[in-house]
């Protein structure tokens, strides 16, 4: 996978992510004018029109969104979207190929760290190791989970097993770079994890934003295999 192709895949997926996010705000009169430009920019990005300048415009526009909500109001998904957008801008405006590769490789490393750190934070917490934290998510979280999903808290052993499966997967995720096969399997499992969370808890923003970062990992693994 060439750098240009991987970058273009990330752009298309990020455009879909921003379209989905922006659509959620169209029904709010006070926010409609803020997010309509992002929809226009995303459509232009999908069409491949003046891509470097559209990415730069989207990055500047993202600063207005941050000011409006006093930061990344949706947490990790907004931070990941901003990270991807920043790295894409660097890729387009850096003067040398080595600098562009470094910017895109930085995105891949941040994705690896996002999983590893999430796993480390969980496994160092006794509540997660005992499965109590996952049980509390099912019982008391504000996520729009159905009653049948929340009833899963009545199965503490299964919840604890699921907690450990998630923690171990996140901690071991950096190992996906060992081979192309392990990377494909790891990314498929990660995408499935985000998809399940989107279906069960409505965390759809995480699914699209993290998916948009995966081309950087595919490119980096191939680049490492070829020798830096």
Buried (B, 14 or more C-beta within 10 A) or exposed (E): EEBEEBBBBBBBBBBBBBBBBBEEBEEEEEBEEBBEBBBBBBBBBBEEEEBEEBBBBBBEBBEEBBEEEEEBEBEBBBBBBBBBBBBBBBBBBBEEEEEBBBBBBBBBBBBBEBBBEBBBEBBEEEEBBBBBBBBEBBEEEEBEBEEEBBEBBEBBEEBBEBBBEBBEBBBEBBEBBEEEEEBEEBBEEBBEBBBEBBEBBEBBBBBBBBBBBBBBBBBBBBBEEEEE
